[in-house]
């Protein structure tokens, strides 16, 4: 089954996403996807309406979120908002995994932005069920290489995910999962490694387009962080 488990939509608390969940589902259906997870930053967007809407398009919608933990991002699949709010450490994820069948993925762990896991991935490798092979690469430039090495070292499956923030990113990378079309089987199949990454190098013009967007988005994010720190400093002085 064709799947993407790392997508952002309108309503994401951290990023300005221009398209709705329904629009993402429409595009996924047009590209013949079977499984989709909406994984906004620190927020679960998963409603009965969206479940039924996706189902009407032939898509299994799975809940999820991209959790910010110690300033780093972790993908959590098959969770609800309460689960998300109760996670404050990697130990909390370990506890939740004992209570509930969730899938934990390391997103773009070695990319050159400060929200990537980096060394925290190996330090907490037992927490992770899979490692993301991200879409952002082209001929001669590929930040996924270390992720591939770590996946081999610890016998963790790779999953192809788009980390879609703009619809022109969607479909550039995806996974083919050998499972039945239900959440439990999808999670089990990935944990067993019954998944194939489809991620051809990006054409140069698309790579440059995505690069420009990433630079603009990262700059906006850093300015937002600076403004928050500045406002707190002013309030403390007052």
Buried (B, 14 or more C-beta within 10 A) or exposed (E): BBBBBBBBBBEBEBBEBEBEBBBBBBBBBEEEBBBBBBBBBBBBBBEEEBBEBBEEBEBBBBBBBBBBBEEBBBBBBBBEBEBBEEBEEBEBBEEBBEEEEBBBBBBBBBBEEEBBBBEBBBEBBEBBBBBBBBBBBBEEEBBBEBBBEBBEEEEBBBBBBBBBBBBEBBBBBBBBBBBEEEBEBBBBBBBEBBBBBEBEBBEEEBBEBBBEBBEEBBEEBEEEEEEEEEEEEEEEEE
